[in-house]
């Protein structure tokens, strides 16, 4: 697994009757791959995993693998309430042919450090495939501390972290403590460039679903040390990227996908279509960005 690059947290596409839109899903994935992304992450918050049945997640894995082939890896997000359920999901996805996992601490129950480490070790230890720990205490209320990562480093297949603490200095703390033991990928769109400048090698991105070429361009510029050029592009992108840090990020990003021809607005209830002043405000942000969309070399 090469963790360098852009890993879209892809949206799940639905038909008007809320059934899976596999064709639309695969069209978006192909657009991501053509833009140069380095991996795909299925079944995250942006993928509306909480309203997907297990068999639907399995269909999405198969559909993604059909498109990706051996070009780029396909990862499944594991967000489970019980250790046994996490292990069961991992083993089933492994059988289907997924290439790796993104793994959250236990859902709903707020574990202490010992419990969280045990959960992550048991889940990651149930597979030989590479695992990226998703560290998001803001949304999921469990911080994976440096001391916890010390324990997790004992498992050789825990290789990366989606750094979503929203504290850019945590990138430096991780590198100071562990060197290159863990690949660090920024998981918060609004601080992606800052995180990459400080040593993050990748970006688990959200607005990439609607703007793949621009997201890939920023990562490539940052990786090449062309910070001035990356900063200019990032400044154009920021009003869009701020849509990723709102509870309605799914509705916002799907609206952006519809505006760029890479998807539709359809979400599964309880998420509803945007209306009124809120819709006008988000449409204005998206339309303004499209009007000022920079030409990429």
C-alpha positions as CSV (number, residue, x, y, z in Angstrom):
1,X,0.0,0.0,0.0
2,X,1.4,3.4,-1.0
3,X,-0.3,5.9,1.2
4,X,1.1,9.0,-0.6
5,X,-1.5,10.9,-2.5
6,X,-5.3,11.7,-2.5
7,X,-7.8,9.1,-1.2
8,X,-11.4,10.3,-1.9
9,X,-13.9,9.5,0.8
10,X,-16.4,8.7,-1.9
11,X,-20.1,9.4,-1.7
12,X,-22.7,6.6,-2.2
13,X,-25.0,7.2,-5.2
14,X,-28.7,6.6,-4.9
15,X,-31.6,6.4,-7.4
16,X,-34.7,8.5,-6.8
17,X,-36.3,5.6,-5.0
18,X,-33.2,5.5,-2.7
19,X,-31.8,2.2,-4.1
20,X,-28.1,2.0,-4.9
21,X,-27.2,3.7,-8.1
22,X,-24.2,1.5,-9.1
23,X,-23.8,3.1,-12.5
24,X,-23.6,6.6,-11.1
25,X,-21.2,5.4,-8.4
26,X,-18.9,3.8,-10.9
27,X,-19.0,6.9,-13.2
28,X,-17.7,9.0,-10.3
29,X,-15.0,6.5,-9.4
30,X,-13.8,6.5,-12.9
31,X,-13.6,10.3,-12.9
32,X,-11.6,10.1,-9.7
33,X,-9.1,7.6,-11.1
34,X,-8.7,9.6,-14.4
35,X,-7.9,12.7,-12.3
36,X,-5.1,10.8,-10.6
37,X,-6.3,9.8,-7.2
38,X,-4.3,7.2,-5.3
39,X,-7.0,5.1,-3.6
40,X,-10.7,5.0,-2.7
41,X,-12.3,4.9,0.7
42,X,-15.8,3.5,0.9
43,X,-18.4,3.6,3.6
44,X,-17.3,6.6,5.6
45,X,-19.5,9.4,6.9
46,X,-19.6,11.0,3.4
47,X,-20.5,7.6,2.0
48,X,-23.6,7.5,4.3
49,X,-22.5,4.3,5.9
50,X,-24.9,4.6,8.7
51,X,-27.9,4.1,6.4
52,X,-26.3,1.2,4.4
53,X,-27.1,-2.5,4.9
54,X,-24.1,-4.9,5.1
55,X,-25.1,-6.4,1.7
56,X,-25.1,-3.0,0.1
57,X,-21.6,-2.3,1.4
58,X,-20.6,-5.6,-0.2
59,X,-22.1,-4.5,-3.5
60,X,-20.2,-1.2,-3.3
61,X,-16.9,-3.0,-2.7
62,X,-17.5,-5.2,-5.8
63,X,-18.5,-2.2,-7.9
64,X,-15.5,-0.3,-6.8
65,X,-13.1,-3.2,-7.5
66,X,-14.7,-3.6,-10.9
67,X,-13.7,-0.1,-11.8
68,X,-10.4,0.2,-9.9
69,X,-9.0,-3.2,-10.8
70,X,-5.4,-3.2,-10.0
71,X,-5.0,0.5,-10.7
72,X,-5.5,1.8,-7.2
73,X,-6.5,0.2,-3.9
74,X,-10.0,0.2,-2.5
75,X,-10.4,0.6,1.3
76,X,-13.5,0.0,3.4
77,X,-14.2,2.1,6.5
78,X,-15.1,0.1,9.6
79,X,-17.3,1.9,12.1
80,X,-18.7,-0.7,14.4
81,X,-20.3,-0.8,17.9
82,X,-18.9,-4.2,18.9
83,X,-15.5,-5.8,18.4
84,X,-17.2,-8.9,17.0
85,X,-19.1,-6.9,14.4
86,X,-15.9,-5.1,13.3
87,X,-14.1,-8.4,12.9
88,X,-17.0,-9.9,11.0
89,X,-17.2,-6.9,8.6
90,X,-13.4,-7.0,8.0
91,X,-13.4,-10.7,7.3
92,X,-16.3,-10.5,4.8
93,X,-14.8,-7.5,3.0
94,X,-11.4,-9.3,2.8
95,X,-13.2,-12.3,1.2
96,X,-14.8,-10.0,-1.4
97,X,-11.4,-8.5,-2.3
98,X,-11.0,-5.2,-0.6
99,X,-7.4,-3.9,-0.4
100,X,-7.3,-2.4,3.1
101,X,-9.3,-0.8,5.8
102,X,-9.9,2.5,7.6
103,X,-10.7,1.8,11.2
104,X,-12.6,3.9,13.8
105,X,-12.6,3.3,17.6
106,X,-15.9,1.9,18.9
107,X,-19.0,3.7,18.0
108,X,-21.6,5.1,20.5
109,X,-19.9,3.7,23.6
110,X,-17.1,6.1,24.7
111,X,-14.2,3.8,25.6
112,X,-11.3,4.6,27.8
113,X,-7.8,4.3,26.4
114,X,-7.4,0.6,27.3
115,X,-10.7,-0.3,25.8
116,X,-10.1,1.7,22.6
117,X,-6.7,0.2,22.1
118,X,-8.0,-3.3,22.6
119,X,-10.8,-2.8,20.1
120,X,-8.4,-1.4,17.5
121,X,-5.9,-4.2,18.1
122,X,-8.4,-7.0,17.9
123,X,-10.0,-5.6,14.7
124,X,-6.8,-4.8,12.9
125,X,-5.3,-8.1,14.1
126,X,-8.0,-10.0,12.4
127,X,-6.7,-9.3,9.0
128,X,-3.3,-9.3,7.2
129,X,-4.4,-6.3,5.1
130,X,-3.1,-2.7,5.7
131,X,-5.1,-0.6,8.2
132,X,-5.4,3.2,8.6
133,X,-6.6,4.4,12.0
134,X,-9.2,7.2,11.8
135,X,-8.4,9.6,14.6
136,X,-11.4,12.0,14.8
137,X,-12.2,13.1,18.3
138,X,-14.2,16.1,17.2
139,X,-17.0,14.0,15.5
140,X,-16.6,10.6,17.2
141,X,-15.5,11.7,20.7
142,X,-12.5,9.3,21.1
143,X,-9.0,10.7,20.8
144,X,-6.3,8.2,19.8
145,X,-3.4,9.6,21.8
146,X,0.3,9.2,21.1
147,X,0.5,6.7,23.9
148,X,-2.2,4.7,22.3
149,X,-0.4,4.8,19.0
150,X,2.7,3.4,20.8
151,X,0.6,0.3,21.6
152,X,-0.9,0.2,18.1
153,X,2.6,0.3,16.5
154,X,3.2,-3.2,17.7
155,X,0.8,-4.5,15.0
156,X,2.7,-4.4,11.7
157,X,-0.3,-3.9,9.5
158,X,-1.4,-0.7,11.2
159,X,0.4,1.6,8.8
160,X,-1.4,4.9,8.6
161,X,-3.5,7.4,10.4
162,X,-6.3,9.7,9.0
163,X,-5.4,12.7,11.1
164,X,-8.7,14.5,11.9
165,X,-8.0,16.0,15.3
166,X,-8.1,19.5,13.5
167,X,-4.8,20.3,15.2
168,X,-2.1,20.7,12.6
169,X,0.6,20.5,15.2
170,X,-0.4,16.9,15.8
171,X,1.3,16.0,12.5
172,X,4.5,17.2,14.0
173,X,3.9,15.4,17.3
174,X,3.3,12.1,15.4
175,X,6.5,12.5,13.3
176,X,8.6,13.5,16.3
177,X,7.4,10.4,18.2
178,X,7.3,7.8,15.5
179,X,9.3,9.1,12.5
180,X,7.8,7.4,9.4
181,X,6.3,4.4,11.3
182,X,2.8,5.8,10.4
183,X,1.9,7.4,7.1
184,X,-0.1,10.5,8.0
185,X,-3.0,11.5,5.8
186,X,-5.0,14.7,6.5
187,X,-8.7,14.0,7.0
188,X,-9.9,17.6,7.3
189,X,-10.2,19.4,3.9
190,X,-9.7,22.9,5.3
191,X,-6.2,22.2,6.7
192,X,-5.0,19.8,4.1
193,X,-2.3,22.1,2.6
194,X,-1.0,23.1,6.1
195,X,-0.8,19.4,7.1
196,X,1.1,18.4,4.0
197,X,3.6,21.2,4.5
198,X,4.2,19.9,8.0
199,X,4.7,16.3,6.8
200,X,1.4,14.6,6.0
201,X,2.0,12.4,2.9
202,X,-1.7,12.1,1.9
203,X,-5.2,13.5,2.0
204,X,-8.4,11.6,2.7
205,X,-10.5,14.2,0.9
206,X,-14.2,15.1,0.7
207,X,-14.6,17.9,-1.9
208,X,-12.5,15.8,-4.3
209,X,-15.8,14.0,-5.0
210,X,-16.9,17.0,-7.0
211,X,-13.5,18.5,-7.8
212,X,-11.0,15.7,-8.3
213,X,-8.5,17.4,-10.6
214,X,-8.0,20.4,-8.3
215,X,-7.6,18.2,-5.2
216,X,-4.9,16.1,-7.0
217,X,-3.2,19.2,-8.3
218,X,-2.8,20.7,-4.8
219,X,-1.3,17.5,-3.4
220,X,1.1,17.2,-6.3
221,X,2.2,20.8,-6.0
222,X,2.7,20.4,-2.2
223,X,4.6,17.2,-2.7
224,X,6.9,18.9,-5.3
225,X,7.6,21.8,-2.9
226,X,5.7,24.2,-5.1
227,X,4.0,25.9,-2.1
228,X,3.3,29.2,-3.8
229,X,1.4,27.6,-6.6
230,X,-0.4,25.2,-4.2
231,X,-1.3,28.1,-1.9
232,X,-2.9,30.0,-4.7
233,X,-5.0,27.1,-5.8
234,X,-5.9,26.3,-2.2
235,X,-7.1,29.8,-1.6
236,X,-9.6,29.4,-4.5
237,X,-10.7,26.0,-3.1
238,X,-11.1,27.0,0.6
239,X,-14.8,28.2,0.5
240,X,-15.7,24.9,-1.0
241,X,-13.5,22.9,1.4
242,X,-15.4,24.5,4.3
243,X,-18.4,22.6,3.2
244,X,-16.6,19.4,4.5
245,X,-16.7,20.5,8.1
246,X,-20.4,20.9,8.6
247,X,-22.9,18.3,9.9
248,X,-24.6,18.5,6.5
249,X,-21.4,17.8,4.6
250,X,-23.1,15.0,2.7
251,X,-25.9,17.2,1.3
252,X,-23.4,20.0,0.6
253,X,-20.9,17.8,-1.3
254,X,-23.5,15.9,-3.2
255,X,-25.0,19.3,-4.3
256,X,-21.5,20.2,-5.5
257,X,-21.2,16.9,-7.3
258,X,-24.5,17.6,-9.1
259,X,-23.2,21.0,-10.2
260,X,-20.0,19.5,-11.7
261,X,-21.7,16.6,-13.4
262,X,-20.3,13.9,-11.1
263,X,-23.4,12.9,-9.2
264,X,-26.8,13.8,-7.9
265,X,-28.1,15.4,-4.8
266,X,-30.0,12.3,-3.6
267,X,-29.3,11.3,0.0
268,X,-31.1,8.7,2.1
269,X,-33.4,10.0,4.8
270,X,-33.2,11.3,7.4
271,X,-30.9,13.5,5.3
272,X,-33.2,15.7,3.2
273,X,-32.6,18.0,0.1
274,X,-31.5,21.5,0.9
275,X,-34.1,24.2,0.8
276,X,-34.6,27.9,1.4
277,X,-31.9,30.3,2.4
278,X,-29.5,27.5,3.2
279,X,-29.7,26.1,-0.3
280,X,-29.2,29.5,-1.8
281,X,-26.2,30.1,0.3
282,X,-24.5,26.8,-0.5
283,X,-25.4,27.1,-4.2
284,X,-23.8,30.5,-4.3
285,X,-20.6,29.2,-2.8
286,X,-20.4,26.3,-5.3
287,X,-21.5,28.4,-8.4
288,X,-19.0,31.2,-7.5
289,X,-16.2,28.7,-7.3
290,X,-17.1,27.1,-10.6
291,X,-17.2,30.5,-12.3
292,X,-13.7,31.3,-10.9
293,X,-12.4,27.8,-11.4
294,X,-8.7,28.1,-12.3
295,X,-7.2,26.5,-15.4
296,X,-4.9,23.7,-14.4
297,X,-1.6,23.3,-16.2
